[in-house]
Amino acid sequence: MLQQSLQNMYQGRTLVFGHRGAMAYAPMNTIPAFELAFEQGAHGIELDVHRSKDGYPVIVHDFTVDATSDGSGTVTEMTLAQLKELDAGSWFDEKFRGTRIATLDEVFEAVGQKLFVNVEIKSMTAETDGVEQVVADCIVRHMMQTRVIVSSFNPYTLKHFRKIAPDVPIGYLLEPELQKTQILMTKIDHEARHPYHNMIDEKYMAWAQDEGYFVNTWTVNDPERAKALHALGVHGIITNNPDTILEALQNA
């Protein structure tokens, strides 16, 4: 069923996902960045989720708010009200002053029926703080089960999520430095692999096809590299500049 869900999503196309939205042009992981990705023609967006101290799924990349807001502190140690007080836009450009940190609910409400959503759950431990549950609950609230892929670098997070939400596709994020965690994934059913783009070649794609994995790759901002990955048969390309990559693939 999950493979069919993804087949319905991709329909034989190479999908383009805005990395944290169209983050080359707007503050990452904000509603303006996600809406701009849609305006540029992206098929989907990729975003990062933590659980706030009081149990809301909030969209921030780093484990702290320091780099992308006018505040400081660890995301999971702050309440939603505290996070909503922060300016998450002016660090990028003054015209985005007043942009707020979004919740996953707000993202789904804004673009969930217009874009597919790759939800990356942020976690660094084997234990859970409940983030998988709040993400799963949010997906169900908005009936997004067939419009999302939930991903993580952390196999334990994917294991927790799969147990909670067996009807939602999951993808395992990889980068060369973290390949040692792959052994943990052998015991966890998953539908997609999300490797860093330099890890992909003909051999990798042949292996993924044999294993039945969809392959979504990150972060591809060079048009020629995007064309090469498309030719290799990748299913999804995650990029900071959806407009440039979409134009390249139209001519591929």
N, C-alpha and C positions, 0 to 999 in steps of 0.2 A: 504493500500500500504506500509506503513512504517513497520508494523508488518511483512509483507512478505519479505521486504528488510532485516530485521534482521534475519528472518528464513533462508534466503539464505546465510547470513553471518555465522551463527552458525552451520547450518546443523546438529543439534542434538548433537553437540560436546560441551565439556567444553573448551572454548578458553582461552589461556594463553597470557596475555598482559604484556609486559615489562614496569614496573613502571618508568616513565621518561627514558625509555630505559632499558638496563641491568645495572641499576645504582649501583649494587653491585660491578661492575667490571670496570666501565667507568664513566666519569663525567656526572651527570644527565642532561637530556634534551639537549644533544648534538648529532650531527650526528654520532660520533663514538659509543655512547651508543645505538642509534637506530639501527645502522648497526650490532652491536654485538648481540642485541636481535634477529635480523633476523638470524644471523649465528648460534645462539643457538637453533633455531627452534621455536621461539615464533610465535604465530598467529598474534599478533598485538602489538602495543605500546600505552602507555598512556603518554600524555604530557600536558604542561600548557602554555596558551597563554595570552599575554597582548597586548594592542595597544601601539606602540611607539608614541612619541610626534608628529611625522610626518605621522602617519597613517599606519604603517606596523604591521602585526601580528608577534610578536616575542616570542621566546620560553624561558621562565624563570619561575622557580617555585615561588620564593618569590616576594614580591612587590618591593623589592630593589635588586640590583645586588651584594650587599656586600658579601654575604655568598658564592657565586659561581663564583666569578671573582676577578680580581685584581683591580677593581674599586669600586666606591660607588655612591649611588644615587637611586632615585625612577625610576623604569623602564618606567613608562608612562610619565615621565618628561624628558626623553632622546630621542634624535633622533636615527634613525637606524645607521647613521654614527658614532655617539658617542658609541653606543652599540657594533658596529663591531670593535672598537678599543680595546676592552677589551679582556683579556686572560681568557677564561672560562674553561680551562682545568688543568692548573698547580696546582690549589688548591687541586685537587684530587690526581694527581700523575704527577711528572715532565715529564713523557713520553708523556703526553697530552698537554704540553705547546704549545701555539699557536692555540688551538682549539677556535673557535669563537662561539658567540651566534648565533643561527640559526633563520631564519624566517620560518613560516609555509610553505611558498612556497618551500623553500629549503628542508624541510622534505618530503613534498609530492613528490618532484622531485627525492629525494634519495631513498625513501622506500615506497612511496604511492601505487605502483602497486605490492608490495611484502608483505605488512603488512596492516592489518586493523588499524585504528587510532582512539583512544579515545581522543578527543580534549577537555580538560578542560579549560573553560574560567574563568579567574580570575577577580573577581569584588566583592566589598563589599558594594555597594550602590544601592539604588533603581533606581537612574538615570544611564544613559549610557554615556560612553565616545566615543561610536562608535565602540567598540571592536567587538560587535556581527556582525556588518555590514562588517568589514574587514575580519573576519573569514568566514562569508557566501560567500563573494566575492571570497576568496581564494579557498574555496571548489568547487565553480562553475568553476573557472579558470582551475582547475586540474581534473574536472569531477569526484570528489570523493564522490558524494552524497550517493552512495551505499556502500562505504568503510569506513565511519566514523560514530561515535556516538559523539554528542556534549554534554558535561556534565558541571555541575556547582553546587556549594553549594548554590548559590544565585538564588532563585526562580524568582526574577525580571529579571535577566540575561536570564534565560530560556524563560521567557515570551517574552522578546524583540527578542530573536533569533527565536522562533517559528513563530512570526509574519513576520520576514524577510525571513525565509527559512522553509516553512511548509513541504518541501519534504525531510528534513534531520532528522533522529531519534535523540531524546534527552533523556538524563538520569539525574536523580536527585541524587546528592551526599548527603549522610547522615553520620553523626557521632552522638553519643549519646547526646553530648552537644548542638547540633543544631536541635534537634527534634521539637522544637517549631515552626520552619519555615515550617513544613509539611502542616499546615493548608492552607498556601498560594498555595501549589501545587494542591489542590483539584479543582481549577478552571483552571489549565493549563494542557492541554493534553500532555502526555509524554509516552514514550514507555518502559523506563527502570528505574530501581532503582539501585543506587550504594552505598549500605551501607557498613560501616566498618564491617569487618568480624565477630567481636564478637557479632554483632546484629542479626546474622543469626542462626536460628534453624528450626526445622521442622514446627513449627507454622508460622514462618515468610515466609517460602517458600510456604506453603499452601495458605497463604493470597496473596502472589505475583502471584501465579498461578491463583487464582480466579480472581484477578484484571487484569490479562493478561500482567504483567510486566516481561521483561527480567531482570535478576539479575546479575550484575557484582560487585564483591566485592574486597576490598582493605584492607591493604597491606598484602599479605599472603606469608610469607617466610619459614614457617615450613611445611615440606612435609606431616606430619601426619594431620595437619589441612587442607591442601589442599585436601587430600584424603577424609576427612570427609565432606568438602563442596561439593566436586564432588558427593559424595553419596547422599547428600541432594538435588542435582539437580541444583546448581548454574550454570549459563550460561557462566560466565567469571570470571577468577581469575587474579588480578593485583598483580604482584610480582617484587621484586628487583632482583631476581635471576631466570630467566626463565628456565635455564638449569636444576636446582634442582627440580623445580615444575613439569616440563614436564616429567622428569624421574619418579617422584612419581606417576603421573597420568597414565603413561604407565603401571604401575604395580598395578593400582587400580582395 
